[in-house]
């Protein structure tokens, strides 16, 4: 059964660092070509606003616990995408 991911940090984050204009003046937002960091992710939590886009490619299921969480299911087994 699919379970919601329970990381210590937000999903896909390895470290959190507050941004400031002195240390990060040359940082910018851009596109990325590699999504290999998602290879071991079998479920991604969703918000209601993401349902329309997610349902086009992935089944949306709810976790089985006291507080159900909607997730996009990308694989049936943990660690397999």
Biopython code that builds the backbone (N, CA, C, O; Angstrom):
import numpy as np
from Bio.PDB.StructureBuilder import StructureBuilder

atoms = [
    (1, "UNK", "N", (0.851, -1.177, 0.000)),
    (1, "UNK", "CA", (0.000, 0.000, 0.000)),
    (1, "UNK", "C", (0.893, 1.234, 0.000)),
    (1, "UNK", "O", (1.924, 1.249, 0.672)),
    (2, "UNK", "N", (0.523, 2.238, -0.721)),
    (2, "UNK", "CA", (1.293, 3.476, -0.793)),
    (2, "UNK", "C", (1.184, 4.229, 0.522)),
    (2, "UNK", "O", (0.113, 4.299, 1.125)),
    (3, "UNK", "N", (2.276, 4.775, 0.947)),
    (3, "UNK", "CA", (2.285, 5.590, 2.157)),
    (3, "UNK", "C", (2.854, 6.949, 1.819)),
    (3, "UNK", "O", (3.619, 7.102, 0.868)),
    (4, "UNK", "N", (2.475, 7.920, 2.600)),
    (4, "UNK", "CA", (2.967, 9.275, 2.373)),
    (4, "UNK", "C", (4.436, 9.357, 2.781)),
    (4, "UNK", "O", (4.821, 8.783, 3.800)),
    (5, "UNK", "N", (5.258, 10.056, 2.011)),
    (5, "UNK", "CA", (6.651, 10.247, 2.397)),
    (5, "UNK", "C", (6.729, 11.042, 3.700)),
    (5, "UNK", "O", (5.959, 11.982, 3.898)),
    (6, "UNK", "N", (7.664, 10.667, 4.599)),
    (6, "UNK", "CA", (7.783, 11.342, 5.888)),
    (6, "UNK", "C", (9.220, 11.812, 6.117)),
    (6, "UNK", "O", (9.885, 11.320, 7.028)),
    (7, "UNK", "N", (9.703, 12.737, 5.321)),
    (7, "UNK", "CA", (11.083, 13.205, 5.498)),
    (7, "UNK", "C", (11.194, 14.212, 6.644)),
    (7, "UNK", "O", (10.200, 14.825, 7.034)),
    (8, "UNK", "N", (12.387, 14.380, 7.173)),
    (8, "UNK", "CA", (12.656, 15.407, 8.170)),
    (8, "UNK", "C", (12.627, 16.790, 7.524)),
    (8, "UNK", "O", (12.157, 17.757, 8.122)),
    (9, "UNK", "N", (13.130, 16.868, 6.307)),
    (9, "UNK", "CA", (13.099, 18.098, 5.518)),
    (9, "UNK", "C", (11.983, 17.973, 4.491)),
    (9, "UNK", "O", (11.493, 16.868, 4.256)),
    (10, "UNK", "N", (11.573, 19.061, 3.880)),
    (10, "UNK", "CA", (10.572, 18.959, 2.810)),
    (10, "UNK", "C", (11.047, 18.017, 1.710)),
    (10, "UNK", "O", (12.247, 17.844, 1.498)),
    (11, "UNK", "N", (10.093, 17.416, 1.018)),
    (11, "UNK", "CA", (10.390, 16.459, -0.040)),
    (11, "UNK", "C", (11.359, 17.047, -1.062)),
    (11, "UNK", "O", (11.185, 18.180, -1.511)),
    (12, "UNK", "N", (12.378, 16.274, -1.426)),
    (12, "UNK", "CA", (13.419, 16.616, -2.399)),
    (12, "UNK", "C", (14.468, 17.597, -1.872)),
    (12, "UNK", "O", (15.361, 17.978, -2.628)),
    (13, "UNK", "N", (14.395, 18.019, -0.615)),
    (13, "UNK", "CA", (15.392, 18.931, -0.059)),
    (13, "UNK", "C", (16.467, 18.144, 0.673)),
    (13, "UNK", "O", (16.167, 17.184, 1.383)),
    (14, "UNK", "N", (17.710, 18.550, 0.501)),
    (14, "UNK", "CA", (18.817, 17.955, 1.236)),
    (14, "UNK", "C", (19.298, 18.893, 2.335)),
    (14, "UNK", "O", (19.899, 18.456, 3.316)),
    (15, "UNK", "N", (19.030, 20.181, 2.167)),
    (15, "UNK", "CA", (19.471, 21.183, 3.128)),
    (15, "UNK", "C", (18.614, 22.429, 2.950)),
    (15, "UNK", "O", (18.155, 22.714, 1.844)),
    (16, "UNK", "N", (18.397, 23.168, 4.025)),
    (16, "UNK", "CA", (17.677, 24.435, 3.948)),
    (16, "UNK", "C", (18.618, 25.552, 4.375)),
    (16, "UNK", "O", (19.363, 25.421, 5.347)),
    (17, "UNK", "N", (18.571, 26.634, 3.643)),
    (17, "UNK", "CA", (19.445, 27.759, 3.913)),
    (17, "UNK", "C", (18.685, 29.042, 3.619)),
    (17, "UNK", "O", (18.175, 29.213, 2.512)),
    (18, "UNK", "N", (18.599, 29.955, 4.595)),
    (18, "UNK", "CA", (17.914, 31.217, 4.309)),
    (18, "UNK", "C", (18.693, 32.028, 3.275)),
    (18, "UNK", "O", (19.918, 32.124, 3.344)),
    (19, "UNK", "N", (17.986, 32.597, 2.337)),
    (19, "UNK", "CA", (18.625, 33.423, 1.317)),
    (19, "UNK", "C", (18.852, 34.830, 1.835)),
    (19, "UNK", "O", (18.053, 35.363, 2.604)),
    (20, "UNK", "N", (19.945, 35.416, 1.403)),
    (20, "UNK", "CA", (20.182, 36.837, 1.676)),
    (20, "UNK", "C", (20.931, 37.448, 0.502)),
    (20, "UNK", "O", (21.650, 36.754, -0.217)),
    (21, "UNK", "N", (20.760, 38.728, 0.319)),
    (21, "UNK", "CA", (21.301, 39.402, -0.856)),
    (21, "UNK", "C", (22.829, 39.486, -0.844)),
    (21, "UNK", "O", (23.436, 39.636, -1.904)),
    (22, "UNK", "N", (23.452, 39.394, 0.304)),
    (22, "UNK", "CA", (24.912, 39.472, 0.369)),
    (22, "UNK", "C", (25.570, 38.170, -0.106)),
    (22, "UNK", "O", (26.464, 38.194, -0.952)),
    (23, "UNK", "N", (25.124, 37.043, 0.443)),
    (23, "UNK", "CA", (25.754, 35.766, 0.118)),
    (23, "UNK", "C", (25.254, 35.138, -1.181)),
    (23, "UNK", "O", (25.950, 34.318, -1.779)),
    (24, "UNK", "N", (24.062, 35.513, -1.618)),
    (24, "UNK", "CA", (23.457, 34.861, -2.764)),
    (24, "UNK", "C", (23.112, 35.831, -3.898)),
    (24, "UNK", "O", (22.148, 35.614, -4.633)),
    (25, "UNK", "N", (23.889, 36.880, -4.034)),
    (25, "UNK", "CA", (23.603, 37.909, -5.034)),
    (25, "UNK", "C", (23.650, 37.368, -6.463)),
    (25, "UNK", "O", (22.949, 37.878, -7.337)),
    (26, "UNK", "N", (24.463, 36.346, -6.710)),
    (26, "UNK", "CA", (24.598, 35.832, -8.074)),
    (26, "UNK", "C", (23.710, 34.614, -8.342)),
    (26, "UNK", "O", (23.839, 33.998, -9.401)),
    (27, "UNK", "N", (22.818, 34.247, -7.426)),
    (27, "UNK", "CA", (21.908, 33.123, -7.640)),
    (27, "UNK", "C", (20.729, 33.566, -8.483)),
    (27, "UNK", "O", (20.318, 34.725, -8.426)),
    (28, "UNK", "N", (20.186, 32.651, -9.263)),
    (28, "UNK", "CA", (19.011, 32.960, -10.067)),
    (28, "UNK", "C", (18.170, 31.690, -10.254)),
    (28, "UNK", "O", (18.631, 30.577, -10.001)),
    (29, "UNK", "N", (16.965, 31.884, -10.691)),
    (29, "UNK", "CA", (16.067, 30.766, -10.964)),
    (29, "UNK", "C", (16.196, 30.393, -12.427)),
    (29, "UNK", "O", (16.264, 31.267, -13.290)),
    (30, "UNK", "N", (16.229, 29.114, -12.707)),
    (30, "UNK", "CA", (16.360, 28.685, -14.092)),
    (30, "UNK", "C", (15.752, 27.314, -14.297)),
    (30, "UNK", "O", (15.249, 26.700, -13.356)),
    (31, "UNK", "N", (15.799, 26.839, -15.518)),
    (31, "UNK", "CA", (15.292, 25.518, -15.850)),
    (31, "UNK", "C", (16.315, 24.461, -15.472)),
    (31, "UNK", "O", (17.505, 24.747, -15.346)),
    (32, "UNK", "N", (15.836, 23.233, -15.293)),
    (32, "UNK", "CA", (16.757, 22.138, -15.059)),
    (32, "UNK", "C", (16.462, 21.027, -16.057)),
    (32, "UNK", "O", (15.317, 20.834, -16.467)),
    (33, "UNK", "N", (17.498, 20.306, -16.439)),
    (33, "UNK", "CA", (17.371, 19.262, -17.449)),
    (33, "UNK", "C", (17.375, 17.863, -16.854)),
    (33, "UNK", "O", (17.123, 16.889, -17.563)),
    (34, "UNK", "N", (17.655, 17.752, -15.568)),
    (34, "UNK", "CA", (17.814, 16.443, -14.961)),
    (34, "UNK", "C", (16.893, 16.298, -13.753)),
    (34, "UNK", "O", (16.971, 17.090, -12.815)),
    (35, "UNK", "N", (16.031, 15.299, -13.772)),
    (35, "UNK", "CA", (15.131, 15.038, -12.644)),
    (35, "UNK", "C", (15.487, 13.708, -11.983)),
    (35, "UNK", "O", (14.616, 13.028, -11.442)),
    (36, "UNK", "N", (16.757, 13.341, -12.026)),
    (36, "UNK", "CA", (17.181, 12.064, -11.454)),
    (36, "UNK", "C", (16.990, 12.014, -9.938)),
    (36, "UNK", "O", (16.927, 10.927, -9.364)),
    (37, "UNK", "N", (16.899, 13.157, -9.289)),
    (37, "UNK", "CA", (16.673, 13.190, -7.840)),
    (37, "UNK", "C", (15.306, 12.616, -7.468)),
    (37, "UNK", "O", (15.062, 12.316, -6.299)),
    (38, "UNK", "N", (14.417, 12.462, -8.441)),
    (38, "UNK", "CA", (13.090, 11.912, -8.188)),
    (38, "UNK", "C", (12.997, 10.418, -8.488)),
    (38, "UNK", "O", (11.918, 9.841, -8.358)),
    (39, "UNK", "N", (14.081, 9.786, -8.879)),
    (39, "UNK", "CA", (14.053, 8.397, -9.332)),
    (39, "UNK", "C", (13.556, 7.421, -8.273)),
    (39, "UNK", "O", (12.944, 6.412, -8.624)),
    (40, "UNK", "N", (13.793, 7.680, -7.007)),
    (40, "UNK", "CA", (13.386, 6.770, -5.940)),
    (40, "UNK", "C", (12.090, 7.189, -5.259)),
    (40, "UNK", "O", (11.731, 6.629, -4.223)),
    (41, "UNK", "N", (11.389, 8.152, -5.817)),
    (41, "UNK", "CA", (10.167, 8.662, -5.208)),
    (41, "UNK", "C", (8.954, 7.981, -5.836)),
    (41, "UNK", "O", (8.752, 8.051, -7.048)),
    (42, "UNK", "N", (8.162, 7.332, -5.013)),
    (42, "UNK", "CA", (6.994, 6.610, -5.538)),
    (42, "UNK", "C", (5.696, 7.384, -5.336)),
    (42, "UNK", "O", (4.683, 7.057, -5.954)),
    (43, "UNK", "N", (5.711, 8.403, -4.484)),
    (43, "UNK", "CA", (4.501, 9.180, -4.211)),
    (43, "UNK", "C", (4.882, 10.617, -3.884)),
    (43, "UNK", "O", (5.858, 10.868, -3.177)),
    (44, "UNK", "N", (4.098, 11.556, -4.408)),
    (44, "UNK", "CA", (4.354, 12.975, -4.170)),
    (44, "UNK", "C", (3.085, 13.613, -3.623)),
    (44, "UNK", "O", (2.023, 13.502, -4.236)),
    (45, "UNK", "N", (3.182, 14.283, -2.472)),
    (45, "UNK", "CA", (2.001, 14.953, -1.908)),
    (45, "UNK", "C", (1.478, 16.030, -2.849)),
    (45, "UNK", "O", (2.249, 16.696, -3.539)),
    (46, "UNK", "N", (0.154, 16.191, -2.868)),
    (46, "UNK", "CA", (-0.490, 17.170, -3.744)),
    (46, "UNK", "C", (-1.334, 18.152, -2.950)),
    (46, "UNK", "O", (-1.789, 17.861, -1.844)),
    (47, "UNK", "N", (-1.530, 19.314, -3.538)),
    (47, "UNK", "CA", (-2.537, 20.252, -3.048)),
    (47, "UNK", "C", (-3.716, 20.186, -4.017)),
    (47, "UNK", "O", (-3.580, 19.680, -5.132)),
    (48, "UNK", "N", (-4.850, 20.687, -3.600)),
    (48, "UNK", "CA", (-6.045, 20.652, -4.439)),
    (48, "UNK", "C", (-5.789, 21.346, -5.775)),
    (48, "UNK", "O", (-6.286, 20.892, -6.805)),
    (49, "UNK", "N", (-5.035, 22.420, -5.776)),
    (49, "UNK", "CA", (-4.750, 23.158, -7.006)),
    (49, "UNK", "C", (-3.969, 22.322, -8.018)),
    (49, "UNK", "O", (-4.010, 22.619, -9.212)),
    (50, "UNK", "N", (-3.266, 21.295, -7.576)),
    (50, "UNK", "CA", (-2.461, 20.470, -8.472)),
    (50, "UNK", "C", (-3.216, 19.266, -9.025)),
    (50, "UNK", "O", (-2.694, 18.568, -9.895)),
    (51, "UNK", "N", (-4.435, 19.003, -8.542)),
    (51, "UNK", "CA", (-5.189, 17.823, -8.960)),
    (51, "UNK", "C", (-5.387, 17.750, -10.476)),
    (51, "UNK", "O", (-5.170, 16.691, -11.065)),
    (52, "UNK", "N", (-5.788, 18.834, -11.111)),
    (52, "UNK", "CA", (-6.103, 18.815, -12.545)),
    (52, "UNK", "C", (-4.881, 18.415, -13.362)),
    (52, "UNK", "O", (-4.980, 17.562, -14.244)),
    (53, "UNK", "N", (-3.740, 19.016, -13.082)),
    (53, "UNK", "CA", (-2.532, 18.677, -13.842)),
    (53, "UNK", "C", (-2.037, 17.275, -13.507)),
    (53, "UNK", "O", (-1.623, 16.539, -14.403)),
    (54, "UNK", "N", (-2.073, 16.898, -12.244)),
    (54, "UNK", "CA", (-1.556, 15.589, -11.832)),
    (54, "UNK", "C", (-2.389, 14.438, -12.383)),
    (54, "UNK", "O", (-1.833, 13.422, -12.800)),
    (55, "UNK", "N", (-3.717, 14.581, -12.392)),
    (55, "UNK", "CA", (-4.582, 13.479, -12.822)),
    (55, "UNK", "C", (-4.436, 13.144, -14.301)),
    (55, "UNK", "O", (-4.881, 12.083, -14.737)),
    (56, "UNK", "N", (-3.832, 14.015, -15.063)),
    (56, "UNK", "CA", (-3.620, 13.732, -16.489)),
    (56, "UNK", "C", (-2.596, 12.629, -16.703)),
    (56, "UNK", "O", (-2.640, 11.928, -17.714)),
    (57, "UNK", "N", (-1.664, 12.469, -15.747)),
    (57, "UNK", "CA", (-0.586, 11.502, -15.918)),
    (57, "UNK", "C", (-0.458, 10.477, -14.798)),
    (57, "UNK", "O", (0.149, 9.425, -14.999)),
    (58, "UNK", "N", (-1.015, 10.761, -13.626)),
    (58, "UNK", "CA", (-0.830, 9.884, -12.475)),
    (58, "UNK", "C", (-2.143, 9.679, -11.736)),
    (58, "UNK", "O", (-2.981, 10.579, -11.695)),
    (59, "UNK", "N", (-2.327, 8.490, -11.146)),
    (59, "UNK", "CA", (-3.507, 8.316, -10.301)),
    (59, "UNK", "C", (-3.334, 9.104, -9.008)),
    (59, "UNK", "O", (-2.233, 9.187, -8.464)),
    (60, "UNK", "N", (-4.411, 9.671, -8.529)),
    (60, "UNK", "CA", (-4.398, 10.379, -7.251)),
    (60, "UNK", "C", (-5.059, 9.468, -6.227)),
    (60, "UNK", "O", (-6.201, 9.043, -6.405)),
    (61, "UNK", "N", (-4.341, 9.176, -5.167)),
    (61, "UNK", "CA", (-4.865, 8.337, -4.095)),
    (61, "UNK", "C", (-4.697, 9.078, -2.771)),
    (61, "UNK", "O", (-3.989, 10.081, -2.690)),
    (62, "UNK", "N", (-5.354, 8.572, -1.747)),
    (62, "UNK", "CA", (-5.252, 9.161, -0.419)),
    (62, "UNK", "C", (-4.593, 8.157, 0.512)),
    (62, "UNK", "O", (-4.878, 6.961, 0.444)),
    (63, "UNK", "N", (-3.720, 8.636, 1.374)),
    (63, "UNK", "CA", (-3.026, 7.766, 2.304)),
    (63, "UNK", "C", (-4.007, 7.208, 3.324)),
    (63, "UNK", "O", (-5.047, 7.808, 3.597)),
    (64, "UNK", "N", (-3.667, 6.062, 3.878)),
    (64, "UNK", "CA", (-4.529, 5.400, 4.851)),
    (64, "UNK", "C", (-4.003, 5.653, 6.265)),
    (64, "UNK", "O", (-3.289, 4.824, 6.829)),
    (65, "UNK", "N", (-4.355, 6.781, 6.814)),
    (65, "UNK", "CA", (-4.014, 7.087, 8.199)),
    (65, "UNK", "C", (-5.087, 8.010, 8.779)),
    (65, "UNK", "O", (-6.099, 8.261, 8.125)),
    (66, "UNK", "N", (-4.883, 8.510, 9.977)),
    (66, "UNK", "CA", (-5.891, 9.352, 10.629)),
    (66, "UNK", "C", (-6.138, 10.658, 9.888)),
    (66, "UNK", "O", (-7.247, 11.193, 9.920)),
    (67, "UNK", "N", (-5.116, 11.172, 9.224)),
    (67, "UNK", "CA", (-5.242, 12.397, 8.444)),
    (67, "UNK", "C", (-4.878, 12.079, 6.994)),
    (67, "UNK", "O", (-3.713, 12.198, 6.615)),
    (68, "UNK", "N", (-5.851, 11.676, 6.179)),
    (68, "UNK", "CA", (-5.540, 11.305, 4.791)),
    (68, "UNK", "C", (-4.896, 12.450, 4.020)),
    (68, "UNK", "O", (-5.296, 13.607, 4.149)),
    (69, "UNK", "N", (-3.907, 12.113, 3.228)),
    (69, "UNK", "CA", (-3.164, 13.077, 2.430)),
    (69, "UNK", "C", (-3.253, 12.661, 0.970)),
    (69, "UNK", "O", (-2.963, 11.509, 0.649)),
    (70, "UNK", "N", (-3.649, 13.574, 0.063)),
    (70, "UNK", "CA", (-3.679, 13.209, -1.353)),
    (70, "UNK", "C", (-2.259, 13.130, -1.918)),
    (70, "UNK", "O", (-1.429, 14.009, -1.685)),
    (71, "UNK", "N", (-2.005, 12.058, -2.664)),
    (71, "UNK", "CA", (-0.692, 11.892, -3.276)),
    (71, "UNK", "C", (-0.844, 11.464, -4.732)),
    (71, "UNK", "O", (-1.799, 10.777, -5.093)),
    (72, "UNK", "N", (0.102, 11.876, -5.554)),
    (72, "UNK", "CA", (0.197, 11.388, -6.924)),
    (72, "UNK", "C", (1.052, 10.130, -6.862)),
    (72, "UNK", "O", (2.196, 10.174, -6.408)),
    (73, "UNK", "N", (0.510, 9.031, -7.308)),
    (73, "UNK", "CA", (1.191, 7.749, -7.222)),
    (73, "UNK", "C", (2.016, 7.516, -8.481)),
    (73, "UNK", "O", (1.469, 7.431, -9.581)),
    (74, "UNK", "N", (3.331, 7.414, -8.319)),
    (74, "UNK", "CA", (4.241, 7.229, -9.440)),
    (74, "UNK", "C", (4.810, 5.827, -9.507)),
    (74, "UNK", "O", (5.444, 5.454, -10.495)),
    (75, "UNK", "N", (4.585, 5.051, -8.463)),
    (75, "UNK", "CA", (5.044, 3.674, -8.407)),
    (75, "UNK", "C", (4.291, 2.943, -7.323)),
    (75, "UNK", "O", (3.814, 3.558, -6.370)),
    (76, "UNK", "N", (4.178, 1.618, -7.461)),
    (76, "UNK", "CA", (3.425, 0.848, -6.480)),
    (76, "UNK", "C", (4.238, 0.446, -5.275)),
    (76, "UNK", "O", (3.668, 0.139, -4.228)),
    (77, "UNK", "N", (5.546, 0.436, -5.387)),
    (77, "UNK", "CA", (6.416, 0.040, -4.282)),
    (77, "UNK", "C", (7.315, 1.201, -3.878)),
    (77, "UNK", "O", (7.754, 1.986, -4.718)),
    (78, "UNK", "N", (7.580, 1.297, -2.576)),
    (78, "UNK", "CA", (8.457, 2.368, -2.091)),
    (78, "UNK", "C", (9.829, 2.252, -2.723)),
    (78, "UNK", "O", (10.380, 1.157, -2.834)),
    (79, "UNK", "N", (10.376, 3.378, -3.135)),
    (79, "UNK", "CA", (11.705, 3.403, -3.747)),
    (79, "UNK", "C", (11.724, 3.063, -5.220)),
    (79, "UNK", "O", (12.794, 3.035, -5.828)),
    (80, "UNK", "N", (10.569, 2.804, -5.814)),
    (80, "UNK", "CA", (10.504, 2.452, -7.241)),
    (80, "UNK", "C", (9.602, 3.451, -7.945)),
    (80, "UNK", "O", (8.426, 3.571, -7.601)),
    (81, "UNK", "N", (10.129, 4.160, -8.911)),
    (81, "UNK", "CA", (9.372, 5.146, -9.665)),
    (81, "UNK", "C", (9.090, 4.564, -11.028)),
    (81, "UNK", "O", (8.456, 5.215, -11.858)),
]
sb = StructureBuilder()
sb.init_structure("model")
sb.init_model(0)
sb.init_chain("A")
sb.init_seg("    ")
for serial, (resi, resn, name, xyz) in enumerate(atoms, 1):
    if name == "N":
        sb.init_residue(resn, " ", resi, " ")
    sb.init_atom(name, np.array(xyz, "f"), 0.0, 1.0, " ", f" {name:<3s}", serial, name[0])
structure = sb.get_structure()
